């Protein structure tokens, strides 16, 4: 199991999705660049998925605080709490450049991704 101390709090998001990438960048800006951004399809993202997340990992974004991984709707309150706290840590970005074609920027894609944020929710305790 990898040591998360140096990288938490972190956001794991779909770096192949235009809307998801924009969402992560906005959250990072609002948080004052104190979060570590990790794309699902980066080396670190794949390692985290294999070690702490489960088969539903790609269905939602995740907020990891070191003790718990919160997915989708369940991540909103812990994420906001982390943003409000004034931790001086400096995050890092490990996202690859987004690889999105025009289809992921359509109104339908925006609607589906927004709906998935509200419909998916999960908490995973980290040992």
DSSP file (Angstrom, degrees, kcal/mol; ACC not computed):
  #  RESIDUE AA STRUCTURE BP1 BP2  ACC     N-H-->O    O-->H-N    N-H-->O    O-->H-N    TCO  KAPPA ALPHA  PHI   PSI    X-CA   Y-CA   Z-CA
    1    1 A X              0   0    0      0, 0.0     2,-0.1     0, 0.0    51,-0.0   0.000 360.0 360.0 360.0 130.8    0.0    0.0    0.0
    2    2 A X        -     0   0    0     45,-0.1     2,-0.6     1,-0.1     0, 0.0  -0.410 360.0-109.1 -75.3 152.0    1.4    3.4   -1.0
    3    3 A X        -     0   0    0      1,-0.1     3,-0.3    -2,-0.1    -1,-0.1  -0.716  28.7-171.8 -82.4 119.9    1.9    6.1    1.6
    4    4 A X    >>  +     0   0    0     -2,-0.6     4,-1.7     1,-0.2     3,-1.7   0.511  59.1  99.3 -90.0  -5.8   -0.6    8.9    1.0
    5    5 A X  T 34 S+     0   0    0      1,-0.3    -1,-0.2     2,-0.2     3,-0.1   0.850  83.5  47.2 -53.1 -41.0    0.8   11.3    3.5
    6    6 A X  T 34 S+     0   0    0     -3,-0.3    -1,-0.3     1,-0.2    -2,-0.1   0.609 119.0  38.2 -78.5 -10.8    2.7   13.4    0.9
    7    7 A X  T <4 S+     0   0    0     -3,-1.7    29,-0.4    -4,-0.1     2,-0.2   0.569  87.1 139.1-119.1 -11.2   -0.2   13.7   -1.5
    8    8 A X     <  +     0   0    0     -4,-1.7    57,-0.1    -3,-0.1     2,-0.1  -0.578  48.8  49.5 -86.6 151.6   -3.4   14.1    0.5
    9    9 A X  S    S+     0   0    0     55,-0.6    27,-2.3    -2,-0.2     2,-0.3   0.540  85.0 163.9 -74.8 149.1   -5.8   15.8    0.3
   10   10 A X  E     -aB  36  64A   0     54,-2.2    54,-2.7    25,-0.2     2,-0.5  -0.964  35.4-143.9-138.4 154.7   -6.3   14.8   -3.3
   11   11 A X  E     -aB  37  63A   0     25,-2.8    27,-3.0    -2,-0.3     2,-0.5  -0.966  12.0-162.2-113.6 127.2   -8.9   14.7   -6.1
   12   12 A X  E     +aB  38  62A   0     50,-2.6    50,-2.7    -2,-0.5     2,-0.3  -0.963  26.3 160.8-109.6 123.1   -9.0   11.8   -8.5
   13   13 A X  E     -a   39   0A   0     25,-2.1    27,-3.2    -2,-0.5     2,-1.1  -0.878  49.9 -85.7-140.8 166.8  -11.0   12.7  -11.6
   14   14 A X    >   -     0   0    0     -2,-0.3     3,-1.5    25,-0.2     7,-0.2  -0.643  36.3-174.1 -78.6  98.7  -11.5   11.6  -15.2
   15   15 A X  T 3  S+     0   0    0     -2,-1.1    84,-0.6     1,-0.3    -1,-0.2   0.454  80.6  63.4 -77.4   1.5   -8.7   13.4  -17.0
   16   16 A X  T 3  S+     0   0    0     82,-0.2     2,-0.5    83,-0.0    -1,-0.3   0.339  89.3  83.4 -99.4   4.4  -10.1   12.2  -20.4
   17   17 A X    <>  -     0   0    0     -3,-1.5     4,-2.4     1,-0.2     5,-0.2  -0.940  68.0-151.9-113.5 123.2  -13.3   14.2  -19.8
   18   18 A X  H  > S+     0   0    0     -2,-0.5     4,-2.3     1,-0.2     5,-0.2   0.932  98.2  45.1 -57.2 -50.8  -13.3   17.9  -20.7
   19   19 A X  H  > S+     0   0    0     85,-0.4     4,-2.5     1,-0.2    -1,-0.2   0.891 113.0  50.8 -63.5 -41.0  -16.0   18.8  -18.1
   20   20 A X  H  > S+     0   0    0      2,-0.2     4,-2.5     1,-0.2    -1,-0.2   0.890 110.1  50.1 -64.6 -40.1  -14.3   16.7  -15.4
   21   21 A X  H  X S+     0   0    0     -4,-2.4     4,-2.2    -7,-0.2    -2,-0.2   0.912 111.4  47.9 -65.2 -42.9  -11.0   18.4  -16.1
   22   22 A X  H  X S+     0   0    0     -4,-2.3     4,-2.3     2,-0.2    -2,-0.2   0.915 111.1  51.7 -63.2 -42.4  -12.6   21.8  -15.9
   23   23 A X  H  X S+     0   0    0     -4,-2.5     4,-2.5     1,-0.2    -2,-0.2   0.930 110.7  48.0 -58.0 -48.1  -14.4   20.9  -12.6
   24   24 A X  H  X S+     0   0    0     -4,-2.5     4,-2.4     1,-0.2    -1,-0.2   0.890 111.3  50.3 -62.7 -40.2  -11.0   19.7  -11.1
   25   25 A X  H  X S+     0   0    0     -4,-2.2     4,-2.1     2,-0.2    -1,-0.2   0.879 110.8  49.1 -67.0 -37.5   -9.3   22.9  -12.2
   26   26 A X  H  X S+     0   0    0     -4,-2.3     4,-2.7     2,-0.2     5,-0.2   0.934 111.9  48.1 -66.0 -46.0  -12.0   25.1  -10.7
   27   27 A X  H  X S+     0   0    0     -4,-2.5     4,-2.2     1,-0.2    -2,-0.2   0.912 111.6  51.1 -59.9 -42.9  -11.9   23.1   -7.4
   28   28 A X  H  <>S+     0   0    0     -4,-2.4     5,-3.0     2,-0.2     6,-0.4   0.899 111.3  47.6 -61.6 -41.9   -8.1   23.4   -7.4
   29   29 A X  H ><5S+     0   0    0     -4,-2.1     3,-1.5     3,-0.2    -2,-0.2   0.937 112.4  48.1 -64.3 -47.9   -8.3   27.2   -7.9
   30   30 A X  H 3<5S+     0   0    0     -4,-2.7    -2,-0.2     1,-0.3    -1,-0.2   0.853 110.1  53.7 -61.8 -35.1  -11.0   27.7   -5.2
   31   31 A X  T ><5S-     0   0    0     -4,-2.2     3,-0.5    -5,-0.2    -1,-0.3   0.443 116.8-114.5 -80.1   0.6   -8.8   25.5   -2.8
   32   32 A X  T < 5 -     0   0    0     -3,-1.5    -3,-0.2     1,-0.2    -2,-0.1   0.846  64.2 -65.0  69.2  33.1   -5.8   27.8   -3.4
   33   33 A X  T 3 <S+     0   0    0     -5,-3.0    58,-2.2    -6,-0.2    -1,-0.2   0.778 104.3 126.9  60.6  30.0   -3.9   25.0   -5.1
   34   34 A X    <   +     0   0    0     -3,-0.5     2,-0.3    -6,-0.4    -1,-0.1   0.481  51.5  80.4 -93.4  -4.2   -3.7   23.0   -1.8
   35   35 A X  S    S-     0   0    0     -7,-0.2     2,-0.6    56,-0.1   -25,-0.2  -0.726  77.8-127.2-101.7 151.6   -5.1   19.8   -3.4
   36   36 A X  E     -a   10   0A   0    -27,-2.3   -25,-2.8   -29,-0.4     2,-0.5  -0.879  23.6-148.7 -94.4 124.9   -3.3   17.2   -5.4
   37   37 A X  E     -ac  11  93A   0     55,-2.3    57,-3.2    -2,-0.6     2,-0.4  -0.835  17.4-178.4 -97.1 127.3   -5.0   16.6   -8.7
   38   38 A X  E     -a   12   0A   0    -27,-3.0   -25,-2.1    -2,-0.5     2,-0.2  -0.985  19.5-138.5-129.4 122.5   -4.7   13.0  -10.0
   39   39 A X  E >   -a   13   0A   0     -2,-0.4     3,-1.7    55,-0.3     6,-0.4  -0.561  18.1-127.8 -76.3 141.5   -6.2   11.9  -13.3
   40   40 A X  T 3  S+     0   0    0    -27,-3.2     9,-0.2     1,-0.3   -26,-0.1   0.838 109.5  48.5 -53.1 -34.8   -7.8    8.5  -13.4
   41   41 A X  T 3  S+     0   0    0    -28,-0.3    -1,-0.3     4,-0.1     2,-0.2   0.212  89.7  99.6-100.4  14.9   -5.7    7.5  -16.4
   42   42 A X  S <> S-     0   0    0     -3,-1.7     4,-2.5     1,-0.1     5,-0.2  -0.493  88.1-105.8 -88.1 168.2   -2.3    8.7  -15.1
   43   43 A X  H  > S+     0   0    0      1,-0.2     4,-2.0     2,-0.2     5,-0.1   0.934 123.5  45.2 -59.4 -46.3    0.2    6.2  -13.6
   44   44 A X  H  > S+     0   0    0      1,-0.2     4,-2.7     2,-0.2    -1,-0.2   0.899 111.7  53.1 -65.1 -40.4   -0.5    7.4  -10.1
   45   45 A X  H  > S+     0   0    0     -6,-0.4     4,-2.5    49,-0.2    -2,-0.2   0.906 109.8  47.4 -60.9 -42.6   -4.3    7.4  -10.7
   46   46 A X  H  X S+     0   0    0     -4,-2.5     4,-2.0     2,-0.2    -1,-0.2   0.881 112.1  50.5 -66.4 -37.7   -4.1    3.8  -11.9
   47   47 A X  H  X S+     0   0    0     -4,-2.0     4,-1.7    -5,-0.2    -2,-0.2   0.923 111.9  47.1 -65.7 -43.9   -2.0    2.8   -8.9
   48   48 A X  H  X>S+     0   0    0     -4,-2.7     4,-2.9     1,-0.2     5,-1.3   0.904 110.4  52.7 -64.3 -41.7   -4.5    4.5   -6.5
   49   49 A X  H  <5S+     0   0    0     -4,-2.5     4,-0.3     1,-0.2    -1,-0.2   0.909 111.8  46.7 -58.9 -41.8   -7.5    2.8   -8.2
   50   50 A X  H  <5S+     0   0    0     -4,-2.0    -1,-0.2    -5,-0.2    -2,-0.2   0.814 120.9  35.8 -70.9 -30.7   -5.8   -0.5   -7.8
   51   51 A X  H  <5S+     0   0    0     -4,-1.7    -2,-0.2    -5,-0.1    -3,-0.2   0.855 133.9   9.5 -95.3 -38.4   -4.9    0.0   -4.1
   52   52 A X  T  <5S+     0   0    0     -4,-2.9    -3,-0.2    -5,-0.2     2,-0.1   0.665 112.6  64.1-120.3 -20.0   -7.7    2.0   -2.5
   53   53 A X      < -     0   0    0     -5,-1.3     2,-0.2    -4,-0.3     0, 0.0  -0.457  66.3-137.9-100.6 176.2  -10.6    2.2   -4.9
   54   54 A X    >   -     0   0    0     -2,-0.1     3,-1.9    -3,-0.0     4,-0.2  -0.427  44.2 -68.0-120.3-164.1  -12.9   -0.4   -6.3
   55   55 A X  T 3  S+     0   0    0      1,-0.3     3,-0.4    -2,-0.2     4,-0.0   0.679 126.2  60.8 -65.3 -18.1  -14.5   -1.3   -9.6
   56   56 A X  T >  S+     0   0    0      1,-0.2     3,-1.8     2,-0.1     4,-0.3   0.391  73.2 106.1 -87.1   4.5  -16.8    1.7   -9.4
   57   57 A X  G X  S+     0   0    0     -3,-1.9     3,-1.1     1,-0.3    -1,-0.2   0.842  74.7  51.9 -55.2 -40.7  -13.8    4.1   -9.4
   58   58 A X  G 3  S+     0   0    0     -3,-0.4    -1,-0.3     1,-0.2    -2,-0.1   0.560  94.4  73.4 -77.6  -6.4  -14.2    5.3  -13.0
   59   59 A X  G <  S+     0   0    0     -3,-1.8     2,-0.3    -4,-0.0    -1,-0.2   0.597 108.1   8.9 -81.6 -10.5  -17.9    6.2  -12.5
   60   60 A X  S <  S-     0   0    0     -3,-1.1     2,-0.2    -4,-0.3    57,-0.1  -0.952  80.1 -91.2-157.7 169.6  -17.2    9.3  -10.4
   61   61 A X        -     0   0    0     -2,-0.3    11,-2.8   -48,-0.1     2,-0.4  -0.568  41.6-144.3 -85.7 161.0  -14.6   11.7   -9.1
   62   62 A X  E     -BD  12  71A   0    -50,-2.7   -50,-2.6     9,-0.2     2,-0.5  -0.968  13.0-157.8-130.7 142.7  -13.0   11.0   -5.7
   63   63 A X  E     -BD  11  70A   0      7,-2.8     7,-3.1    -2,-0.4     2,-0.5  -0.990  16.4-167.7-115.1 124.0  -11.8   13.1   -2.8
   64   64 A X  E     +BD  10  69A   0    -54,-2.7   -54,-2.2    -2,-0.5   -55,-0.6  -0.956  16.5 176.6-118.0 124.2   -9.2   11.3   -0.6
   65   65 A X        -     0   0    0      3,-2.0     4,-0.1    -2,-0.5    -1,-0.1   0.370  59.6 -97.3-106.0   3.3   -8.3   12.7    2.8
   66   66 A X  S    S+     0   0    0      2,-0.4   -62,-0.1   -56,-0.1     3,-0.1  -0.053 119.0  48.9 106.6 -31.1   -5.9    9.9    3.9
   67   67 A X  S    S+     0   0    0      1,-0.3    59,-2.9    60,-0.1     2,-0.3   0.698 117.8  22.5-107.9 -30.4   -8.4    8.0    6.0
   68   68 A X  E     - E   0 125A   0     57,-0.2    -3,-2.0    59,-0.1     2,-0.6  -0.991  60.6-142.6-141.2 144.7  -11.4    7.8    3.6
   69   69 A X  E     -DE  64 124A   0     55,-3.0    55,-2.5    -2,-0.3     2,-0.5  -0.956  22.0-162.4-105.1 120.9  -12.0    7.9   -0.1
   70   70 A X  E     -DE  63 123A   0     -7,-3.1    -7,-2.8    -2,-0.6     2,-0.4  -0.909   5.5-158.7-107.1 127.3  -15.3    9.7   -0.9
   71   71 A X  E >   -DE  62 122A   0     51,-3.8    51,-1.7    -2,-0.5     3,-1.4  -0.868  46.2 -37.9-111.4 140.4  -16.8    9.3   -4.3
   72   72 A X  E >  S+ E   0 121A   0    -11,-2.8     3,-1.7    -2,-0.4     4,-0.5  -0.244 128.5   6.2  58.9-128.9  -19.3   11.4   -6.2
   73   73 A X  T >  S+     0   0    0     47,-3.1     3,-1.1    44,-0.4     4,-0.5   0.834 128.2  60.6 -58.1 -36.7  -22.0   13.0   -4.1
   74   74 A X  T <> S+     0   0    0     -3,-1.4     4,-0.6     1,-0.2    -1,-0.3   0.700  99.3  59.3 -65.6 -18.7  -20.4   11.7   -0.8
   75   75 A X  H <> S+     0   0    0     -3,-1.7     4,-2.3    -4,-0.2    -1,-0.2   0.664  84.1  80.6 -83.9 -16.9  -17.3   13.7   -1.6
   76   76 A X  H <> S+     0   0    0     -3,-1.1     4,-2.5    -4,-0.5     5,-0.2   0.931  94.6  40.5 -62.3 -51.4  -18.9   17.2   -1.8
   77   77 A X  H  > S+     0   0    0     -4,-0.5     4,-2.6     2,-0.2     5,-0.2   0.941 117.6  46.6 -67.7 -47.8  -19.1   17.9    2.0
   78   78 A X  H  X S+     0   0    0     -4,-0.6     4,-2.2     1,-0.2    -1,-0.2   0.892 113.7  50.9 -60.1 -36.4  -15.7   16.6    2.9
   79   79 A X  H  X S+     0   0    0     -4,-2.3     4,-2.1     2,-0.2    -2,-0.2   0.936 111.1  46.8 -64.5 -46.7  -14.2   18.4   -0.1
   80   80 A X  H  X S+     0   0    0     -4,-2.5     4,-2.3    -5,-0.2    -2,-0.2   0.897 111.1  52.6 -63.0 -39.9  -15.8   21.7    0.9
   81   81 A X  H  X S+     0   0    0     -4,-2.6     4,-2.0     1,-0.2    -1,-0.2   0.907 109.3  49.6 -61.0 -41.9  -14.6   21.2    4.5
   82   82 A X  H  < S+     0   0    0     -4,-2.2     5,-0.4     1,-0.2    -1,-0.2   0.875 110.5  50.0 -65.3 -37.7  -11.1   20.7    3.3
   83   83 A X  H  < S+     0   0    0     -4,-2.1    -2,-0.2     1,-0.2    -1,-0.2   0.892 109.9  50.6 -67.3 -40.0  -11.3   23.8    1.2
   84   84 A X  H  < S+     0   0    0     -4,-2.3    -2,-0.2    -5,-0.2    -1,-0.2   0.878  93.9  85.1 -68.4 -38.5  -12.6   25.9    4.1
   85   85 A X  S  < S-     0   0    0     -4,-2.0     2,-0.9    -5,-0.2     0, 0.0  -0.348  83.6-129.2 -62.4 146.3   -9.8   24.7    6.5
   86   86 A X        +     0   0    0      2,-0.0     2,-0.3    -2,-0.0    -1,-0.1  -0.458  41.4 163.0-101.4  61.8   -6.7   26.8    6.1
   87   87 A X        -     0   0    0     -2,-0.9   -53,-0.0    -5,-0.4     0, 0.0  -0.613  32.9-147.0 -77.0 137.3   -4.0   24.1    5.6
   88   88 A X        +     0   0    0     -2,-0.3    -1,-0.1     2,-0.1    -2,-0.0   0.388  54.4 126.8 -88.6   4.2   -0.8   25.6    4.2
   89   89 A X        -     0   0    0      1,-0.1     2,-0.5   -55,-0.1    -2,-0.0  -0.217  55.2-134.6 -63.4 154.3    0.1   22.5    2.2
   90   90 A X        -     0   0    0    -56,-0.0   -56,-0.3   -54,-0.0   -57,-0.1  -0.954  18.4-151.2-113.1 121.1    0.8   22.8   -1.5
   91   91 A X        -     0   0    0    -58,-2.2     2,-0.3    -2,-0.5   -55,-0.3  -0.093   6.0-144.3 -78.6-177.8   -0.8   20.3   -3.8
   92   92 A X        -     0   0    0    -85,-0.2   -55,-2.3   -58,-0.1     2,-0.5  -0.970  10.4-123.9-145.6 160.1    0.5   19.1   -7.2
   93   93 A X  B     +c   37   0A   0     -2,-0.3   -55,-0.2   -57,-0.2   -57,-0.1  -0.923  24.9 170.6-111.0 129.1   -1.0   18.1  -10.4
   94   94 A X        +     0   0    0    -57,-3.2     2,-0.3    -2,-0.5   -55,-0.3  -0.001  37.5 129.3-120.9  27.8   -0.4   14.7  -12.0
   95   95 A X        -     0   0    0    -58,-0.2     2,-0.1   -57,-0.1     3,-0.1  -0.629  53.5-133.0 -87.3 139.3   -2.9   14.9  -14.7
   96   96 A X        -     0   0    0     -2,-0.3     3,-0.1     1,-0.2   -55,-0.1  -0.439  48.0 -76.8 -74.5 161.8   -2.0   14.2  -18.3
   97   97 A X        -     0   0    0      1,-0.1    -1,-0.2    -2,-0.1   -82,-0.0  -0.373  62.4 -96.4 -57.5 139.2   -3.3   16.6  -20.9
   98   98 A X        -     0   0    0      1,-0.1     2,-0.5    -3,-0.1   -82,-0.2  -0.329  31.9-157.8 -61.6 138.6   -7.0   16.0  -21.4
   99   99 A X        +     0   0    0    -84,-0.6     2,-0.4    -3,-0.1    -1,-0.1  -0.658  35.2 147.9-118.2  73.6   -7.6   13.8  -24.4
  100  100 A X        -     0   0    0     -2,-0.5     2,-0.1   -83,-0.1   -83,-0.1  -0.890  33.7-151.8-113.6 135.2  -11.2   14.8  -25.2
  101  101 A X    >   -     0   0    0     -2,-0.4     3,-1.1     1,-0.1     4,-0.3  -0.370  43.3 -88.7 -91.5-177.4  -12.8   14.8  -28.6
  102  102 A X  G >  S+     0   0    0      1,-0.2     3,-1.5     2,-0.2     4,-0.2   0.766 119.2  71.2 -65.0 -25.5  -15.7   17.1  -29.5
  103  103 A X  G >  S+     0   0    0      1,-0.3     3,-1.1     2,-0.2     6,-0.3   0.827  92.3  56.1 -62.9 -31.6  -18.3   14.6  -28.4
  104  104 A X  G <  S+     0   0    0     -3,-1.1   -85,-0.4     1,-0.2    -1,-0.3   0.553 102.3  58.0 -79.4  -4.9  -17.4   15.1  -24.7
  105  105 A X  G <  S+     0   0    0     -3,-1.5    -1,-0.2    -4,-0.3    -2,-0.2   0.334  82.6 112.2-103.1   5.7  -18.1   18.8  -25.0
  106  106 A X  S <> S-     0   0    0     -3,-1.1     4,-2.1    -4,-0.2     5,-0.2  -0.287  81.1-111.3 -76.6 164.2  -21.7   18.5  -26.2
  107  107 A X  H  > S+     0   0    0      1,-0.2     4,-2.5     2,-0.2     5,-0.2   0.871 119.1  54.6 -61.2 -37.5  -24.7   19.5  -24.1
  108  108 A X  H  > S+     0   0    0      2,-0.2     4,-2.7     1,-0.2    -1,-0.2   0.918 107.8  48.7 -62.9 -43.5  -25.7   15.8  -23.7
  109  109 A X  H  > S+     0   0    0     -6,-0.3     4,-2.4     2,-0.2     5,-0.2   0.899 111.1  50.2 -64.3 -40.5  -22.3   15.0  -22.3
  110  110 A X  H  X S+     0   0    0     -4,-2.1     4,-2.4     2,-0.2    -2,-0.2   0.924 112.2  47.8 -62.4 -44.7  -22.5   17.9  -19.9
  111  111 A X  H  X S+     0   0    0     -4,-2.5     4,-2.6     2,-0.2    -2,-0.2   0.931 112.5  48.1 -62.3 -46.5  -25.9   16.8  -18.7
  112  112 A X  H  X S+     0   0    0     -4,-2.7     4,-2.0     1,-0.2    -2,-0.2   0.903 113.8  46.3 -63.7 -42.3  -24.8   13.1  -18.3
  113  113 A X  H  X S+     0   0    0     -4,-2.4     4,-1.4     2,-0.2    -1,-0.2   0.905 113.6  49.0 -67.2 -40.6  -21.7   14.0  -16.3
  114  114 A X  H  X S+     0   0    0     -4,-2.4     4,-1.1    -5,-0.2    -2,-0.2   0.905 111.9  49.1 -64.9 -41.1  -23.6   16.5  -14.1
  115  115 A X  H  X S+     0   0    0     -4,-2.6     4,-1.8     1,-0.2     3,-0.3   0.871 106.6  56.1 -65.9 -36.5  -26.3   13.9  -13.4
  116  116 A X  H  X S+     0   0    0     -4,-2.0     4,-1.9     1,-0.2   -43,-0.3   0.825  99.6  60.6 -67.2 -29.6  -23.7   11.3  -12.6
  117  117 A X  H  < S+     0   0    0     -4,-1.4   -44,-0.4     1,-0.2    -1,-0.2   0.897 112.6  37.9 -60.7 -39.8  -22.3   13.6   -9.9
  118  118 A X  H  < S+     0   0    0     -4,-1.1    -2,-0.2    -3,-0.3    -1,-0.2   0.757 118.5  47.8 -83.7 -26.1  -25.7   13.5   -8.1
  119  119 A X  H  < S+     0   0    0     -4,-1.8     2,-0.4    -5,-0.1    -2,-0.2   0.708 100.9  68.5 -92.3 -19.9  -26.5    9.9   -8.7
  120  120 A X     <  +     0   0    0     -4,-1.9   -47,-3.1    -5,-0.2     2,-0.3  -0.839  55.1 158.2-104.8 137.1  -23.2    8.2   -7.7
  121  121 A X  E     +E   72   0A   0     -2,-0.4     2,-0.3   -49,-0.3   -49,-0.2  -0.962   3.4 155.3-156.4 135.9  -22.0    8.1   -4.1
  122  122 A X  E     -E   71   0A   0    -51,-1.7   -51,-3.8    -2,-0.3     2,-0.4  -0.971  22.3-156.9-162.4 146.8  -19.6    5.9   -2.2
  123  123 A X  E     -E   70   0A   0     -2,-0.3     2,-0.4   -53,-0.2   -53,-0.2  -0.994  10.3-173.2-125.8 135.7  -17.3    5.9    0.8
  124  124 A X  E     -E   69   0A   0    -55,-2.5   -55,-3.0    -2,-0.4     2,-0.3  -0.987  19.3-137.1-129.2 121.9  -14.3    3.6    1.1
  125  125 A X  E     -E   68   0A   0     -2,-0.4     2,-0.5   -57,-0.2   -57,-0.2  -0.572  17.9-137.5 -73.8 137.4  -12.3    3.4    4.4
  126  126 A X              0   0    0    -59,-2.9   -74,-0.1    -2,-0.3    -1,-0.0  -0.866 360.0 360.0-100.4 126.1   -8.5    3.3    3.8
  127  127 A X              0   0    0     -2,-0.5    -1,-0.1   -75,-0.0   -60,-0.1   0.482 360.0 360.0 -72.6 360.0   -6.7    0.8    6.0
